[in-house]
Amino acid sequence: MDTATKETNHQALERIAHTNLSDERDSLIIADILRRTGFPNVVVTCGIVYLEGRGTIATPPASIHGIAKMLLKIIKEQEKN
């Protein structure tokens, strides 16, 4: 990939949050962000995020788009404070 076309993590989150499509690259981006923020066992596959590596009652599976929206919301709240 050309360096001029690389996205920042924030740009990738914006794109994922506002589309209905995702690919393997998106899965890797979300997994990397979540691992660095305290979810070392996260698994992202076929557009589904398993925060604990599997679905549990405490952490049920979520869509990659929903997780991206949640992360953006957290970022915006932190920027306010």
C-alpha positions as CSV (number, residue, x, y, z in Angstrom):
1,M,0.0,0.0,0.0
2,D,1.3,3.5,-0.9
3,T,2.1,5.6,2.2
4,A,-0.1,8.4,0.9
5,T,-3.1,6.2,1.2
6,K,-2.5,4.9,4.7
7,E,-5.2,5.7,7.3
8,T,-4.7,6.7,10.9
9,N,-6.5,4.6,13.4
10,H,-9.0,7.4,14.0
11,Q,-9.8,7.6,10.3
12,A,-10.2,3.8,10.1
13,L,-12.6,3.9,13.1
14,E,-14.6,6.7,11.4
15,R,-14.8,4.7,8.1
16,I,-15.8,1.4,9.8
17,A,-18.4,3.1,12.1
18,H,-20.1,4.7,9.1
19,T,-20.2,1.9,6.6
20,N,-21.9,-1.5,6.5
21,L,-18.9,-3.3,5.0
22,S,-15.7,-4.5,6.5
23,D,-12.8,-6.6,5.4
24,E,-9.9,-8.5,6.9
25,R,-7.8,-5.3,7.2
26,D,-10.6,-3.7,9.3
27,S,-10.6,-6.7,11.5
28,L,-6.9,-6.4,12.1
29,I,-7.2,-2.7,12.8
30,I,-10.0,-3.2,15.4
31,A,-8.2,-6.1,17.0
32,D,-5.0,-4.1,17.3
33,I,-6.7,-1.1,18.9
34,L,-8.6,-3.3,21.4
35,R,-5.5,-5.3,22.3
36,R,-3.7,-2.1,23.1
37,T,-6.6,-0.9,25.2
38,G,-7.0,-3.9,27.5
39,F,-8.6,-6.7,25.6
40,P,-5.6,-9.1,25.0
41,N,-7.8,-12.0,24.0
42,V,-10.0,-10.2,21.4
43,V,-11.0,-12.1,18.3
44,V,-12.4,-10.4,15.3
45,T,-13.8,-12.5,12.5
46,C,-16.4,-12.0,9.8
47,G,-17.3,-8.6,11.1
48,I,-18.0,-9.9,14.6
49,V,-15.9,-8.9,17.7
50,Y,-15.4,-11.3,20.6
51,L,-13.8,-9.1,23.3
52,E,-12.9,-12.1,25.5
53,G,-12.0,-14.4,22.6
54,R,-15.4,-15.9,22.7
55,G,-18.9,-14.8,23.4
56,T,-19.9,-14.7,27.1
57,I,-22.9,-13.4,29.0
58,A,-20.7,-10.5,30.3
59,T,-19.2,-9.8,26.9
60,P,-21.5,-11.0,24.1
61,P,-20.4,-10.8,20.5
62,A,-20.8,-7.4,18.8
63,S,-20.6,-6.1,15.3
64,I,-17.3,-4.5,14.2
65,H,-19.3,-1.4,13.3
66,G,-20.9,-1.1,16.7
67,I,-17.5,-1.4,18.4
68,A,-16.0,1.3,16.1
69,K,-18.9,3.6,17.1
70,M,-18.3,2.8,20.8
71,L,-14.6,3.6,20.5
72,L,-15.3,6.9,18.7
73,K,-17.7,7.9,21.4
74,I,-15.1,7.1,24.1
75,I,-12.5,9.1,22.2
76,K,-14.8,12.1,21.9
77,E,-15.7,12.0,25.6
78,Q,-12.0,11.9,26.5
79,E,-11.3,14.9,24.2
80,K,-13.9,16.9,26.1
81,N,-12.3,16.3,29.4
